[in-house]
């Protein structure tokens, strides 16, 4: 699966590639959505940059192995680890989006992007907005647009502040109880396990291999006994370690089957199965259909 670079992004939009695209302090830009809509479909791919889209109208997103339809106004967050595309389902779509590199954010922030709920693997990427939230976020984007072409010497400091404001406006739409926390030791070890699991994905090429496949593999990596890991994960989530691993494998398998032209043997091998038949049996047990049938449905 290809990864779209910033250079490719600008070339697709028939714009000059900015001089600061490879700056050590990162890159940021902001656009009106309607200025960038065209007849060419948005390809399903990973990007090497982050993106936040504020969108009004009826649209459908394909995000990893999931699809999400939004009819109204939403703020949607995309990260480089997860492939995506979107479909415009009406002619009245308007909004804004900004793109930025990890370096732009980390240069001026102590927060780790992947620890934020909207950018974490398996986190919540889409936030439906009410009228008050819509107005507040539209105002932030208008400020960004006004600032990006200004001559103000510290404009990128200000743009970073606006970016943080978008993130916190989204976080405030959720009850405080839903925000990330580690109340006990079981939760902490479970969080580290899930981070290790997610860090192995996405699978970029058929020759990429998973290093950690079993509960014992993860326990060894965490320097804990496998029984301790299993108890902690089950206590925190209600599901076994093996169930979490299987769910993540199935999610990646579905994405690879639907959005690459790799054959079944290549997908099987990249996911760490010794034989394609083992992968087929695993996939059918988890989904009730074979990989081949899932691909053509």
C-alpha positions as CSV (number, residue, x, y, z in Angstrom):
1,X,0.0,0.0,0.0
2,X,1.4,3.4,-1.0
3,X,1.9,6.2,1.4
4,X,1.1,9.7,0.2
5,X,3.9,12.2,1.0
6,X,3.4,15.9,1.5
7,X,5.0,16.4,-1.9
8,X,2.4,14.2,-3.5
9,X,-0.3,16.0,-1.7
10,X,0.7,19.4,-3.2
11,X,1.2,17.8,-6.6
12,X,-2.3,16.3,-6.6
13,X,-3.7,19.7,-5.8
14,X,-1.7,21.3,-8.6
15,X,0.1,23.6,-6.2
16,X,3.7,24.5,-5.9
17,X,5.5,22.5,-3.2
18,X,6.4,24.9,-0.4
19,X,10.0,25.6,0.3
20,X,9.6,24.8,4.0
21,X,8.1,21.4,3.5
22,X,11.2,19.6,4.9
23,X,12.0,22.2,7.6
24,X,13.4,20.8,10.8
25,X,10.6,22.6,12.7
26,X,8.0,20.9,10.7
27,X,5.3,21.9,8.2
28,X,1.8,23.3,8.6
29,X,-0.9,24.5,6.1
30,X,-4.6,25.2,6.1
31,X,-7.2,25.2,3.3
32,X,-10.9,25.7,2.5
33,X,-12.3,22.3,1.6
34,X,-14.4,23.6,-1.3
35,X,-11.2,25.0,-2.9
36,X,-9.7,21.5,-3.0
37,X,-12.7,19.5,-4.2
38,X,-12.4,18.0,-7.7
39,X,-13.7,15.1,-9.7
40,X,-10.7,12.9,-9.0
41,X,-11.5,10.4,-6.2
42,X,-9.4,10.5,-3.0
43,X,-7.4,7.3,-3.1
44,X,-7.3,4.9,-0.1
45,X,-3.8,5.3,1.3
46,X,-1.8,6.2,4.3
47,X,-0.3,9.7,4.5
48,X,3.0,10.8,6.1
49,X,1.3,13.8,7.7
50,X,-1.5,14.5,10.2
51,X,-4.8,16.0,9.0
52,X,-7.8,17.6,10.7
53,X,-10.9,18.1,8.6
54,X,-13.9,20.3,9.6
55,X,-16.7,19.3,7.2
56,X,-20.4,20.2,6.6
57,X,-22.6,17.9,4.6
58,X,-23.1,14.2,3.9
59,X,-19.9,12.3,3.7
60,X,-18.6,8.8,4.1
61,X,-15.2,7.9,5.5
62,X,-13.3,4.7,5.1
63,X,-10.9,4.5,7.9
64,X,-8.7,1.3,8.2
65,X,-11.3,-1.5,8.1
66,X,-14.2,0.7,9.2
67,X,-16.7,3.0,7.4
68,X,-18.4,6.0,8.9
69,X,-21.2,8.1,7.4
70,X,-21.7,11.6,8.7
71,X,-24.7,13.8,7.8
72,X,-24.2,17.2,9.4
73,X,-21.1,18.9,10.7
74,X,-18.1,16.9,12.1
75,X,-14.5,17.3,13.0
76,X,-12.4,14.4,11.8
77,X,-8.8,13.5,12.8
78,X,-6.5,11.5,10.6
79,X,-3.1,10.1,11.5
80,X,-0.2,8.6,9.5
81,X,-0.6,5.1,10.9
82,X,-4.1,4.5,9.5
83,X,-5.1,4.5,5.8
84,X,-8.2,6.4,4.8
85,X,-10.3,7.8,2.1
86,X,-13.6,9.7,1.9
87,X,-16.6,10.1,-0.4
88,X,-18.6,13.3,-0.8
89,X,-22.2,12.2,-0.9
90,X,-23.8,15.5,-1.8
91,X,-23.0,18.8,-3.6
92,X,-23.2,21.0,-0.6
93,X,-20.0,20.0,1.2
94,X,-18.1,22.9,2.7
95,X,-15.5,23.2,5.4
96,X,-11.8,23.5,6.1
97,X,-8.8,21.2,6.7
98,X,-5.3,21.6,8.0
99,X,-2.3,19.4,7.5
100,X,0.9,19.2,9.7
101,X,3.9,17.0,10.4
102,X,4.7,15.5,13.8
103,X,7.7,17.8,14.0
104,X,5.5,20.9,13.7
105,X,3.5,19.8,16.7
106,X,6.3,18.4,18.9
107,X,8.6,21.4,18.3
108,X,6.3,23.5,20.5
109,X,4.5,20.9,22.7
110,X,5.3,18.4,25.3
111,X,2.2,16.4,24.5
112,X,2.7,13.2,22.5
113,X,0.3,13.2,19.6
114,X,-0.3,9.4,19.7
115,X,-1.4,9.7,23.3
116,X,-4.3,11.9,22.3
117,X,-7.6,10.0,21.9
118,X,-8.3,11.3,18.4
119,X,-4.9,10.3,17.1
120,X,-4.4,7.0,19.0
121,X,-4.8,3.7,17.1
122,X,-8.3,2.5,17.7
123,X,-9.2,5.9,19.2
124,X,-12.2,8.0,18.2
125,X,-11.4,10.0,15.0
126,X,-14.7,11.7,14.4
127,X,-16.6,14.3,16.5
128,X,-20.1,15.3,15.5
129,X,-20.7,19.0,16.4
130,X,-23.7,21.0,17.6
131,X,-24.3,24.6,16.4
132,X,-22.2,26.2,19.1
133,X,-19.3,23.9,18.6
134,X,-19.5,24.3,14.8
135,X,-19.3,28.1,15.2
136,X,-16.4,27.9,17.6
137,X,-14.3,25.6,15.4
138,X,-15.1,27.5,12.2
139,X,-13.8,30.6,13.8
140,X,-10.5,28.9,14.6
141,X,-10.1,27.8,11.0
142,X,-10.8,31.3,9.8
143,X,-8.1,32.6,12.1
144,X,-5.7,30.0,10.7
145,X,-6.5,31.1,7.1
146,X,-6.1,34.7,8.0
147,X,-2.7,34.0,9.6
148,X,-1.1,31.5,7.2
149,X,-0.4,34.2,4.5
150,X,0.4,37.0,6.9
151,X,3.9,38.5,7.4
152,X,3.8,38.1,11.1
153,X,7.2,36.9,12.3
154,X,5.7,34.5,14.9
155,X,2.7,33.3,12.9
156,X,3.6,29.6,13.3
157,X,3.6,30.0,17.1
158,X,0.1,31.4,16.8
159,X,-0.9,28.6,14.3
160,X,0.3,26.0,16.8
161,X,-1.9,27.6,19.4
162,X,-4.9,27.4,17.1
163,X,-4.1,23.8,16.4
164,X,-4.1,23.0,20.1
165,X,-7.3,24.9,20.4
166,X,-8.9,22.6,17.8
167,X,-7.7,19.5,19.7
168,X,-9.0,20.7,23.0
169,X,-12.4,21.8,21.6
170,X,-12.8,18.3,20.3
171,X,-11.8,16.7,23.7
172,X,-14.3,18.9,25.5
173,X,-17.1,17.5,23.4
174,X,-16.6,14.2,25.3
175,X,-17.4,13.5,29.0
176,X,-14.4,13.8,31.2
177,X,-14.9,10.1,32.2
178,X,-14.1,9.0,28.7
179,X,-10.6,10.6,28.6
180,X,-7.5,8.5,29.0
181,X,-6.4,7.4,32.5
182,X,-4.7,4.6,34.3
183,X,-6.5,3.9,37.6
184,X,-4.4,0.9,38.6
185,X,-1.5,-1.4,37.7
186,X,-3.7,-3.7,35.5
187,X,-4.7,-0.7,33.4
188,X,-1.1,0.4,33.0
189,X,0.2,-3.0,31.8
190,X,-2.8,-3.3,29.5
191,X,-2.1,0.1,28.0
192,X,1.5,-0.8,27.3
193,X,0.4,-4.2,25.8
194,X,-2.1,-2.5,23.5
195,X,0.5,0.1,22.5
196,X,3.0,-2.7,21.6
197,X,0.3,-4.4,19.6
198,X,-0.8,-1.3,17.7
199,X,2.8,-0.3,17.0
200,X,3.3,-3.3,14.7
201,X,0.7,-1.9,12.3
202,X,0.0,-0.9,9.6
203,X,1.6,-3.5,7.4
204,X,3.2,-1.5,4.7
205,X,4.7,-4.2,2.4
206,X,4.3,-7.9,1.8
207,X,7.8,-8.6,3.2
208,X,7.0,-6.9,6.5
209,X,6.6,-9.4,9.3
210,X,4.9,-9.2,12.7
211,X,7.5,-9.7,15.5
212,X,4.9,-10.3,18.3
213,X,2.1,-12.7,17.7
214,X,1.3,-14.5,20.9
215,X,0.5,-13.6,24.5
216,X,3.9,-15.1,25.4
217,X,5.7,-12.9,22.9
218,X,4.2,-9.8,24.5
219,X,4.9,-11.0,28.0
220,X,8.6,-11.6,27.1
221,X,8.8,-8.2,25.6
222,X,7.3,-6.6,28.8
223,X,9.4,-8.8,31.1
224,X,6.4,-10.2,32.9
225,X,5.0,-13.7,33.3
226,X,2.4,-14.5,30.6
227,X,-0.1,-15.4,33.3
228,X,0.3,-12.0,34.9
229,X,-0.2,-10.3,31.5
230,X,-3.3,-12.4,30.8
231,X,-4.9,-11.6,34.2
232,X,-4.2,-7.9,33.9
233,X,-5.6,-7.6,30.4
234,X,-8.7,-9.7,31.2
235,X,-9.3,-7.6,34.4
236,X,-9.0,-4.3,32.6
237,X,-10.9,-5.1,29.4
238,X,-13.0,-8.2,30.0
239,X,-11.3,-9.9,27.0
240,X,-8.3,-12.2,26.8
241,X,-4.9,-11.2,25.5
242,X,-5.4,-13.6,22.6
243,X,-8.7,-12.0,21.8
244,X,-7.1,-8.6,21.5
245,X,-4.4,-9.9,19.2
246,X,-6.9,-11.8,17.1
247,X,-9.1,-8.7,16.7
248,X,-6.2,-6.6,15.6
249,X,-5.0,-9.2,13.1
250,X,-8.5,-9.5,11.6
251,X,-8.8,-5.7,11.3
252,X,-5.5,-5.5,9.4
253,X,-6.3,-8.6,7.3
254,X,-9.6,-7.0,6.3
255,X,-7.9,-3.7,5.3
256,X,-5.2,-5.6,3.3
257,X,-7.8,-7.8,1.5
258,X,-10.0,-4.8,0.6
259,X,-7.4,-2.2,-0.3
260,X,-4.3,-4.0,-1.7
261,X,-3.7,-6.4,-4.6
262,X,-1.5,-8.7,-2.5
263,X,-2.4,-12.3,-2.9
264,X,-3.7,-14.4,0.1
265,X,-0.3,-16.0,0.6
266,X,1.5,-12.6,0.8
267,X,-1.1,-11.3,3.3
268,X,-0.8,-14.5,5.4
269,X,3.0,-14.3,5.4
270,X,3.0,-10.6,6.4
271,X,0.7,-11.4,9.3
272,X,3.0,-14.1,10.6
273,X,1.1,-17.3,9.6
274,X,3.4,-20.2,8.7
275,X,0.9,-21.4,6.0
276,X,-1.8,-19.7,4.0
277,X,-4.2,-22.5,5.0
278,X,-3.6,-21.5,8.7
279,X,-4.5,-17.9,7.9
280,X,-7.6,-19.0,6.0
281,X,-8.8,-21.1,8.9
282,X,-8.1,-18.3,11.4
283,X,-9.9,-15.7,9.3
284,X,-12.9,-17.9,8.7
285,X,-13.2,-18.7,12.4
286,X,-13.1,-15.0,13.3
287,X,-15.5,-13.8,10.5
288,X,-17.4,-16.9,9.2
289,X,-16.1,-16.3,5.7
290,X,-12.9,-17.1,3.9
291,X,-10.4,-14.4,3.0
292,X,-11.2,-14.9,-0.7
293,X,-14.9,-14.5,-0.2
294,X,-14.5,-11.4,2.0
295,X,-12.3,-9.8,-0.7
296,X,-15.1,-10.0,-3.4
297,X,-18.1,-9.2,-1.2
